[in-house]
Each structure stands twice: as C-alpha cells, then as structure tokens.
Amino acid sequence: MNGSPASVVEAAFRHYRSQDREAALPLYADDFTFNSPQDDHIDRTAFFERCFPTADHFTDYRILHIVAVDEELVLAHYEYAPVTGGRYRNIEAITVRDGRIREVRVFFGGTV
C-alpha cells in the first residue's frame, strides 16, 4: 500500500462512512487489533463483523482532525450524533505500518 499513514486513516474513515467493505479490507493488516471500552483486542474479522457495519447508527459523523504524530501513529478526532440522540466526540490512536492499519485504540469522549 502506498500513501502516508494519515492518508491511509482518511481512506479508512471514508470507506467506513460509505460502507465500502471491499475498499476498506486491504487497508487493515491481517494481524489488526481493535480496542475500545466496549471491545478488548478484537481481531480484523470481528471488527468487520461487529464494528464496520455501524455507519447507519449515526445521523451525523464528521472528522475534526487527523494528525500524524510520527511515522506510524495517527490521531483521529471526530464528532458524531447517534440516531438515539446526543452529540459526542472521540479520539482514536491508530498505528499504521507499511501502509496498513495495525491497531486502533478508541478513547470515548463525553457529550458536546
């Protein structure tokens, strides 16, 4: 895969929002892990079964910042409004190595 770590992360969010699983799959490493307060070290298969298909749970979803911290770590700060109401902000620490996402750690924020 080519592209900077930040561009890989931007593409992953874009494919998530459009629910383009076929375009998203090559962006994630085979040994990918996803961590959040609700998911503890789930693998790539579980992520694409449980987490990826959730884009329709939001009435609004926008990226506020995508910042490359170093050659592998990217921070993504986003805001979303679930269909159940409210508005929230989260941050994800995303490790990208060799053009593929290796790990995502989600830190839940509070209401906006």
C-alpha positions in Angstrom: 0.0 0.0 0.0 1.2 3.5 -0.8 0.4 6.7 1.0 1.2 8.4 4.2 -0.2 7.0 7.5 -2.7 9.9 7.7 -3.9 9.3 4.1 -4.5 5.6 5.0 -6.6 6.6 8.0 -8.5 9.2 6.0 -9.3 6.5 3.4 -10.4 4.1 6.1 -12.9 6.6 7.6 -14.2 7.4 4.1 -14.8 3.7 3.3 -16.4 3.2 6.7 -18.9 6.1 6.1 -19.7 4.8 2.6 -19.7 1.2 3.9 -17.4 0.1 1.1 -16.0 -3.0 2.8 -14.1 -4.2 -0.3 -12.2 -1.0 -0.5 -11.6 -0.9 3.3 -10.3 -4.5 3.7 -6.9 -4.0 2.1 -6.2 -1.1 4.4 -6.2 -3.3 7.5 -3.4 -5.7 8.3 -4.1 -9.4 8.8 -2.9 -9.1 12.5 -5.0 -6.0 13.1 -6.5 -5.4 16.6 -9.2 -3.0 17.7 -9.6 -1.8 21.2 -12.3 0.4 22.8 -14.1 0.5 26.1 -16.6 -2.0 24.5 -14.2 -4.2 22.6 -11.0 -5.6 24.1 -8.4 -6.6 21.4 -10.8 -7.9 18.8 -9.3 -9.1 15.6 -9.8 -8.0 12.0 -12.6 -10.5 11.4 -14.6 -9.4 14.5 -14.0 -5.8 13.7 -15.5 -6.1 10.2 -18.4 -8.2 11.6 -19.2 -6.0 14.6 -17.9 -2.5 14.2 -17.6 -1.7 10.5 -21.3 -2.2 9.6 -22.4 0.5 12.2 -22.3 3.7 10.0 -26.1 3.8 9.8 -26.2 4.3 13.6 -25.3 8.0 13.1 -27.3 10.9 11.8 -24.1 13.0 11.6 -20.4 12.0 11.6 -17.5 14.3 10.9 -13.8 14.2 11.2 -12.4 17.2 13.1 -8.7 16.4 13.0 -6.4 13.8 11.6 -2.9 14.3 12.8 0.2 12.2 12.2 2.2 12.1 15.4 5.1 10.2 14.0 5.9 7.8 11.1 3.3 5.2 12.4 0.9 6.9 14.9 -2.1 8.9 13.7 -4.6 10.6 16.0 -8.2 11.0 14.6 -10.6 13.3 16.5 -14.2 13.1 15.3 -17.7 14.1 16.3 -20.8 12.1 15.8 -24.5 12.1 16.5 -26.1 8.7 17.1 -29.7 8.1 15.9 -30.6 7.8 19.6 -29.8 11.5 20.2 -26.9 13.5 21.6 -23.6 14.5 20.1 -20.2 13.1 21.2 -16.5 13.3 20.4 -13.9 10.5 20.4 -10.3 10.2 19.7 -8.6 7.2 18.1 -4.9 6.4 18.2 -4.2 4.4 15.0 -1.0 2.6 14.2 -0.2 2.4 10.5 2.8 0.4 9.4 3.8 -0.5 5.8 0.6 1.3 4.5 -1.8 -0.9 6.6 -3.7 -0.2 9.8 -2.2 -2.5 12.5 -4.1 -1.2 15.6 -6.9 1.1 16.6 -7.4 2.3 20.2 -10.6 4.3 20.8 -10.9 6.7 23.6 -14.5 7.7 24.2 -15.2 11.4 24.9 -18.2 13.0 26.5 -21.1 14.8 25.1 -20.6 18.0 23.2 
